[in-house]
């Protein structure tokens, strides 16, 4: 199993606050560089690494060429995505809808030095919940194509899911229409802060005819999405997102920390701000008295590993971590399928397609027993459990 040194070096290669240790680079063997290459491809880090190290002779030439090609590819992709986004928004607005573009669409154009440096997997558009279903049907009528058939009725997807099924756009971009900015509490293996979509939609900004969350809401969304929605498996790009957003836009920091405290995600915010400072400096991320206590060095180390956690082990490790922290009562809670909907309404997920609640729970237990034989799963589960306990102290 690849050690922690490769993960730390990759994070240091991405850092803008300092240069990576030459001795650490020299200590990486061919297998280590292959692991770094795989992580970079998985998390769309090639363009940033190209921008930082295209002339660094300590990096193998072949790898620098791979990152150069990734930069070129994502530069072309960004142009296609921007055109698809503009056309889609124009179509929706013509029919009376009011979409707001989230995360990457704004960051790539207005925060990073170049759009290629912030690749997007897909384009996310947020709409008021009552607009999502008619807007989605409009897109289907306009020849936007679903990549696969939905597993539930569209009306249920709007009520229960984070976004509608992905659709493909004219130039190949993938679009997700969102009814909310965070999962309903109970959908995931851990508690999830409620998103305030109404507030976000009420104070958007407009750039080149498109609406986006204001910088403060964008920062909040980045953090809650990464920490509470993904347990950091979205990768190191989020640290660059935070850095470039804060560097190029004004954040009302006292209000930001008040909002984080009121929403119950201030610990996650403190962690992400601290990580961004470690790798990108404090120039754009001032230290304020409103902040909670800094996380421990042990938690920082665990978080750095989780930013590059094993994708194969991710799902079983997350489930095992839930058992380690909450016991088997958490399994039964998830088996019940109860989630908290809008206005604290209790909704119940349909487990019929999975054989019912008891069958679902038994399937999870059988899979858990099989997964326990993998040391990577056990290690990642311990790290996730440590992270979860800290997050919800």
VMD Tcl script that draws the C-alpha trace (Angstrom):
set ca {
  {0.00 0.00 0.00}
  {1.31 3.41 -0.95}
  {2.45 5.37 2.10}
  {1.47 8.80 3.32}
  {4.56 10.48 1.84}
  {3.12 10.49 -1.69}
  {-0.14 12.04 -0.49}
  {1.66 14.76 1.42}
  {3.96 15.51 -1.51}
  {1.01 15.89 -3.88}
  {-0.61 18.38 -1.48}
  {2.71 20.24 -1.22}
  {3.02 20.34 -5.02}
  {-0.38 22.05 -5.16}
  {0.45 24.54 -2.41}
  {1.07 28.18 -3.31}
  {2.40 29.27 0.08}
  {5.70 27.40 -0.26}
  {7.75 25.17 -2.52}
  {7.81 21.40 -1.96}
  {10.81 19.88 -0.21}
  {13.37 18.79 -2.82}
  {14.35 15.83 -0.64}
  {10.73 14.66 -0.51}
  {10.54 14.82 -4.31}
  {13.80 12.91 -4.66}
  {12.55 10.16 -2.34}
  {9.59 9.25 -4.57}
  {10.12 6.10 -6.65}
  {8.35 5.12 -9.86}
  {5.43 3.51 -8.02}
  {5.02 6.67 -5.98}
  {4.89 8.87 -9.08}
  {2.31 6.53 -10.62}
  {0.18 6.95 -7.51}
  {0.53 10.73 -7.68}
  {-0.40 10.62 -11.36}
  {-3.52 8.56 -10.57}
  {-4.60 10.90 -7.77}
  {-4.06 13.95 -9.98}
  {-6.18 12.48 -12.77}
  {-8.94 11.38 -10.39}
  {-9.24 14.80 -8.75}
  {-8.64 16.96 -11.89}
  {-5.42 18.41 -10.52}
  {-3.32 18.18 -13.69}
  {-3.89 21.77 -14.88}
  {-2.91 23.26 -11.52}
  {0.16 21.03 -11.33}
  {1.11 22.05 -14.86}
  {0.82 25.73 -13.96}
  {2.96 25.26 -10.85}
  {5.59 22.79 -12.08}
  {5.78 22.78 -15.86}
  {9.46 23.82 -15.66}
  {10.40 21.85 -12.54}
  {13.13 19.38 -13.56}
  {12.65 17.41 -10.34}
  {9.29 16.17 -11.65}
  {9.58 13.34 -14.21}
  {9.26 14.72 -17.73}
  {6.60 12.19 -18.70}
  {4.41 13.33 -15.80}
  {4.86 17.00 -16.68}
  {3.73 16.17 -20.21}
  {0.64 14.39 -18.84}
  {-0.23 17.49 -16.81}
  {0.39 19.74 -19.83}
  {-2.05 17.64 -21.88}
  {-4.60 17.80 -19.05}
  {-4.30 21.59 -19.03}
  {-4.94 21.76 -22.78}
  {-7.88 19.34 -22.54}
  {-9.59 21.24 -19.74}
  {-9.03 24.60 -21.45}
  {-11.04 23.32 -24.42}
  {-13.61 21.68 -22.15}
  {-14.09 24.95 -20.23}
  {-15.01 26.79 -23.43}
  {-17.61 24.16 -24.32}
  {-19.05 24.21 -20.79}
  {-19.33 27.99 -20.73}
  {-21.21 27.94 -24.03}
  {-23.51 25.13 -22.86}
  {-24.18 26.96 -19.59}
  {-25.06 30.24 -21.34}
  {-27.41 28.50 -23.77}
  {-29.13 26.49 -21.04}
  {-29.67 29.51 -18.80}
  {-31.01 31.51 -21.74}
  {-33.52 28.73 -22.50}
  {-34.67 28.49 -18.88}
  {-34.96 32.25 -18.39}
  {-36.93 32.62 -21.63}
  {-39.53 30.30 -20.10}
  {-39.69 32.17 -16.81}
  {-37.25 30.15 -14.69}
  {-34.53 31.73 -12.54}
  {-31.46 29.44 -12.36}
  {-28.37 30.16 -10.26}
  {-25.07 28.50 -11.24}
  {-23.12 26.92 -8.39}
  {-19.45 26.30 -7.51}
  {-17.24 25.54 -10.51}
  {-19.11 27.64 -13.07}
  {-18.31 30.77 -11.05}
  {-14.90 29.78 -9.70}
  {-13.46 28.84 -13.09}
  {-14.34 32.20 -14.67}
  {-14.11 34.67 -11.82}
  {-11.77 33.30 -9.15}
  {-9.00 31.23 -10.77}
  {-6.36 32.86 -13.00}
  {-7.63 30.74 -15.92}
  {-10.70 28.56 -16.40}
  {-8.58 25.53 -17.32}
  {-7.15 25.49 -13.80}
  {-10.56 24.70 -12.30}
  {-12.03 21.76 -14.26}
  {-15.69 20.91 -13.75}
  {-17.14 17.42 -13.85}
  {-20.59 18.87 -14.45}
  {-22.58 22.11 -14.34}
  {-24.83 22.64 -11.31}
  {-27.86 24.92 -11.48}
  {-30.00 25.72 -8.44}
  {-33.67 26.60 -8.84}
  {-36.50 27.24 -6.38}
  {-37.90 23.80 -5.61}
  {-41.25 24.46 -7.30}
  {-39.42 25.29 -10.55}
  {-37.18 22.23 -10.71}
  {-39.57 19.67 -12.16}
  {-41.10 21.88 -14.89}
  {-37.62 23.16 -15.78}
  {-36.32 19.61 -16.04}
  {-39.19 18.62 -18.33}
  {-38.50 21.67 -20.48}
  {-34.88 20.52 -20.91}
  {-36.03 17.05 -21.95}
  {-38.36 18.59 -24.52}
  {-35.40 20.63 -25.80}
  {-33.48 17.39 -26.52}
  {-31.33 17.33 -23.39}
  {-30.78 13.63 -22.74}
  {-30.71 11.71 -19.46}
  {-27.66 9.46 -19.24}
  {-29.76 6.68 -17.70}
  {-33.33 6.04 -16.63}
  {-34.16 7.39 -13.16}
  {-34.67 4.82 -10.37}
  {-37.64 6.72 -8.94}
  {-40.46 8.95 -10.11}
  {-39.32 12.46 -10.96}
  {-41.72 13.86 -8.36}
  {-40.01 11.77 -5.65}
  {-36.55 12.75 -6.84}
  {-37.42 16.43 -6.40}
  {-38.61 15.76 -2.85}
  {-35.80 13.47 -1.70}
  {-32.66 13.89 -3.78}
  {-30.01 16.58 -3.98}
  {-30.49 17.01 -7.72}
  {-32.39 15.66 -10.71}
  {-30.86 12.95 -12.93}
  {-27.88 14.30 -14.91}
  {-28.56 15.33 -18.51}
  {-26.18 15.78 -21.43}
  {-26.02 19.14 -23.23}
  {-25.32 20.06 -26.85}
  {-21.51 20.18 -26.57}
  {-21.23 17.17 -24.26}
  {-21.36 19.00 -20.92}
  {-23.29 17.32 -18.10}
  {-25.93 19.34 -16.24}
  {-27.53 18.74 -12.83}
  {-30.60 20.72 -11.77}
  {-30.63 21.18 -7.98}
  {-33.59 21.68 -5.70}
  {-31.27 22.07 -2.70}
  {-27.62 22.66 -1.85}
  {-27.20 19.89 0.74}
  {-28.60 16.41 1.25}
  {-31.63 15.93 3.46}
  {-30.62 14.94 6.97}
  {-30.90 11.15 7.15}
  {-29.99 10.46 3.51}
  {-26.31 9.94 4.34}
  {-24.59 7.93 7.05}
  {-24.05 11.04 9.14}
  {-25.78 14.25 10.19}
  {-26.01 16.91 7.48}
  {-26.60 20.64 8.11}
  {-29.68 22.04 6.41}
  {-29.05 24.30 3.46}
  {-30.66 27.74 3.33}
  {-31.58 27.81 -0.34}
  {-34.05 30.68 0.06}
  {-31.38 32.94 1.54}
  {-28.86 31.99 -1.15}
  {-31.37 32.68 -3.93}
  {-32.31 36.04 -2.39}
  {-28.81 37.57 -2.52}
  {-27.21 36.37 -5.73}
  {-24.79 38.34 -7.88}
  {-24.80 38.66 -11.67}
  {-21.76 38.32 -13.91}
  {-21.98 38.48 -17.71}
  {-25.73 37.91 -17.56}
  {-25.59 34.81 -15.34}
  {-26.58 34.59 -11.67}
  {-24.33 33.08 -9.00}
  {-24.32 32.89 -5.17}
  {-22.65 35.85 -3.51}
  {-19.02 35.11 -2.48}
  {-19.92 34.52 1.15}
  {-22.61 31.97 0.26}
  {-20.31 30.40 -2.30}
  {-17.66 29.86 0.39}
  {-20.23 28.40 2.78}
  {-21.50 26.04 0.07}
  {-17.97 24.87 -0.78}
  {-17.25 24.03 2.85}
  {-20.54 22.33 3.72}
  {-20.43 20.35 0.47}
  {-16.86 19.16 1.04}
  {-17.03 18.40 4.77}
  {-20.60 17.38 5.48}
  {-21.67 16.13 2.07}
  {-18.48 14.32 1.07}
  {-16.28 13.82 4.14}
  {-13.47 15.40 2.04}
  {-13.54 12.75 -0.70}
  {-14.10 15.57 -3.22}
  {-10.31 16.03 -3.13}
  {-7.73 18.80 -2.64}
  {-9.22 21.10 -5.28}
  {-11.55 22.49 -2.61}
  {-8.55 24.08 -0.83}
  {-7.61 25.90 -4.02}
  {-11.27 26.90 -4.45}
  {-11.29 28.51 -1.00}
  {-7.96 30.23 -1.59}
  {-8.77 31.74 -4.98}
  {-12.31 32.73 -4.00}
  {-11.10 34.59 -0.90}
  {-8.17 36.09 -2.82}
  {-10.33 37.59 -5.57}
  {-13.56 38.50 -3.75}
  {-14.54 40.29 -0.56}
  {-15.87 38.03 2.21}
  {-17.76 39.47 5.19}
  {-15.84 37.32 7.67}
  {-17.70 38.20 10.89}
  {-21.01 37.45 9.16}
  {-19.55 34.26 7.68}
  {-18.58 32.91 11.11}
  {-21.92 33.96 12.62}
  {-23.71 32.06 9.83}
  {-21.50 29.00 10.34}
  {-22.19 29.00 14.07}
  {-25.94 29.38 13.58}
  {-25.96 26.60 10.97}
  {-23.97 24.16 13.08}
  {-21.04 23.84 10.65}
  {-18.46 26.13 12.26}
  {-16.09 23.23 13.14}
  {-16.05 22.11 9.52}
  {-15.48 25.70 8.41}
  {-12.59 26.13 10.84}
  {-10.97 22.96 9.56}
  {-11.21 23.91 5.89}
  {-9.99 27.45 6.49}
  {-7.07 26.08 8.51}
  {-6.15 23.60 5.76}
  {-6.35 26.34 3.12}
  {-4.07 28.53 5.24}
  {-1.56 25.70 5.67}
  {-1.18 25.19 1.94}
  {-1.97 28.64 0.51}
  {-1.10 31.14 3.24}
  {-3.08 33.64 5.30}
  {-3.08 36.55 2.85}
  {-6.72 36.04 1.86}
  {-7.83 34.12 4.97}
  {-7.41 36.38 8.02}
  {-7.45 34.93 11.53}
  {-10.39 36.39 13.46}
  {-11.46 36.19 17.11}
  {-14.85 34.77 16.09}
  {-13.25 31.52 14.97}
  {-13.54 28.36 17.08}
  {-10.39 26.66 18.36}
  {-8.02 25.30 15.73}
  {-8.19 21.54 15.05}
  {-5.43 19.33 16.45}
  {-2.41 18.32 14.39}
  {-3.73 14.76 14.45}
  {-7.00 15.91 12.91}
  {-5.11 17.95 10.31}
  {-3.10 14.85 9.36}
  {-6.24 12.69 9.12}
  {-7.95 15.34 6.99}
  {-5.02 15.48 4.57}
  {-5.32 11.73 4.09}
  {-9.09 11.93 3.62}
  {-8.61 14.50 0.85}
  {-6.97 11.65 -1.09}
  {-8.91 8.72 0.32}
  {-9.22 5.48 -1.61}
  {-12.30 5.67 -3.85}
  {-12.67 1.89 -3.96}
  {-12.72 1.70 -0.16}
  {-14.84 4.85 0.22}
  {-18.34 3.39 0.48}
  {-17.60 0.43 2.78}
  {-15.24 2.55 4.91}
  {-17.90 5.22 5.34}
  {-20.46 2.63 6.38}
  {-18.07 0.93 8.81}
  {-17.15 4.31 10.29}
  {-20.82 4.94 10.97}
  {-21.07 1.65 12.86}
  {-17.88 2.46 14.81}
  {-19.22 5.82 15.95}
  {-22.93 5.17 16.33}
  {-23.31 1.43 16.78}
  {-25.80 -0.77 14.97}
  {-28.63 1.56 15.97}
  {-27.47 3.79 13.13}
  {-27.91 0.88 10.73}
  {-31.52 0.44 11.83}
  {-32.13 4.17 11.54}
  {-30.92 4.12 7.95}
  {-32.92 0.97 7.27}
  {-36.07 2.82 8.35}
  {-35.50 5.23 5.48}
  {-36.70 8.23 7.48}
  {-35.24 11.58 6.45}
  {-36.03 15.16 7.41}
  {-37.56 17.10 4.56}
  {-38.50 20.73 4.05}
  {-39.86 22.44 7.16}
  {-38.84 19.48 9.36}
  {-41.32 17.25 7.51}
  {-40.44 13.57 7.98}
  {-40.18 11.63 4.72}
  {-39.60 7.91 4.22}
  {-37.37 6.46 1.52}
  {-38.86 3.58 -0.43}
  {-36.77 0.42 0.19}
  {-39.04 -1.81 -1.94}
  {-36.54 -2.07 -4.79}
  {-33.95 -3.27 -2.25}
  {-36.20 -5.99 -0.80}
  {-37.59 -3.92 2.05}
  {-36.02 -2.52 5.20}
  {-34.95 -5.80 6.80}
  {-33.50 -7.12 3.55}
  {-31.61 -3.85 3.05}
  {-30.11 -4.07 6.55}
  {-29.09 -7.73 6.07}
  {-27.43 -6.87 2.74}
  {-25.46 -4.12 4.43}
  {-24.31 -6.48 7.21}
  {-23.19 -9.14 4.74}
  {-21.27 -6.57 2.73}
  {-19.75 -5.15 5.90}
  {-18.46 -8.59 6.94}
  {-16.82 -9.00 3.52}
  {-15.28 -5.53 3.60}
  {-13.68 -6.08 7.01}
  {-11.09 -8.34 5.38}
  {-9.59 -5.39 3.49}
  {-6.96 -3.51 5.56}
  {-7.43 -0.36 3.41}
  {-11.12 -0.29 4.31}
  {-10.39 -0.76 8.01}
  {-7.77 2.01 8.05}
  {-9.93 4.45 6.13}
  {-12.90 3.63 8.38}
  {-10.84 4.45 11.48}
  {-9.81 7.78 9.96}
  {-13.40 8.60 9.01}
  {-14.61 7.63 12.48}
  {-12.00 9.91 14.07}
  {-13.09 12.71 11.73}
  {-16.77 12.18 12.50}
  {-16.27 12.16 16.27}
  {-14.36 15.44 16.08}
  {-16.87 17.03 13.76}
  {-19.83 16.36 16.05}
  {-18.25 17.00 19.45}
}
mol new
graphics top color blue
foreach p $ca { graphics top sphere $p radius 0.5 }
foreach p [lrange $ca 0 end-1] q [lrange $ca 1 end] { graphics top cylinder $p $q radius 0.2 }
display resetview
